Amino acid sequence: MRSKIPPWLVGGGAVLLVLAGAGQVLGSAHASDRPGGAGDSSQHLILGSPGSAQPQTMEKFLTAVTKDVDSYWTKEFKDSGLPEPKVSYKWIPAGQTAASACGDGADGGGLGDSAAAYCAGDDTIYISEKFATDIYNGSLDQSLPGSSQGYGGTMGDFAVAYIVAHEYGHEVQDELGLLQKYGDQVPAMGFELQADCYAGTWAKSAADQNRLEDGDVQEALDAALAVGDFEEGNLSHHGTPEQREEAWNSGYESGDPSSCDAYLSAA
């Protein structure tokens, strides 16, 4: 498949794009919990080639998924005649914080245990290992806006992979100059739904390579529902649970990044 990514100029600016609203109350978990630890009989996303060693800690899992998503977008950009995308990533250990070019978080103390964001100012994806682990084991279901109201839920490795692919989607927007081109014209929801759609196109590529297991797609759909919010009158509204689910599924069904352009034009 030849992607139809439009070759807009790269944009920048100190823009922090987050997965869901701030102020989440996190449950307890251990950042060292491995995806697929002892006693876990669920099926998992295969990273790399079948039979290859799989990551054993959340830190390694986040890195492996990021590299997997990066490989997908590198190919898409190359097929469209665009330079290879470049992005940095920082996984924040439980109980620690990280400073970014986009500010120091809602409380001024740095990005911490609730972090899942892309900062255009330093071109870096920030994800807390505790946040990712709490997504993996379902500890956040009562504090995320959608799942706390009965929409979806977070559980499993592909729910975490959805988060990583979503944040990488914001990096793609930055690479393509969409943040610069539409930042003052399109509400936050348009960028968030497009990032969900982009995450779905990556998942479709993994499915086409027979690297998804039973339940992976449902984990992503449930996670998209879980992070949807109901603050439709708020400028930071990211999309309702149904809109987040539809955006991811739209990307998955099409497998074509250009289909995600509609979320900026319709916003």
ZIKA-V759910 format. One line per field, one symbol per residue. burial: # if it has 24 or more other C-alpha atoms within 12 Angstrom, else .. A space follows every 10 residues. Layout:
burial->???
This chain:
burial->..#.###..# ###.###### ##.#.##.## ######.... ...#####.. ...##.#### ########## #######... .#..###### ####..#### .##.#..... ########## ########## ########## ########.. ########## ########## ######.### .##..##### ########## ######.... ###..##### ########## .....##### ########## ########## #.##..#
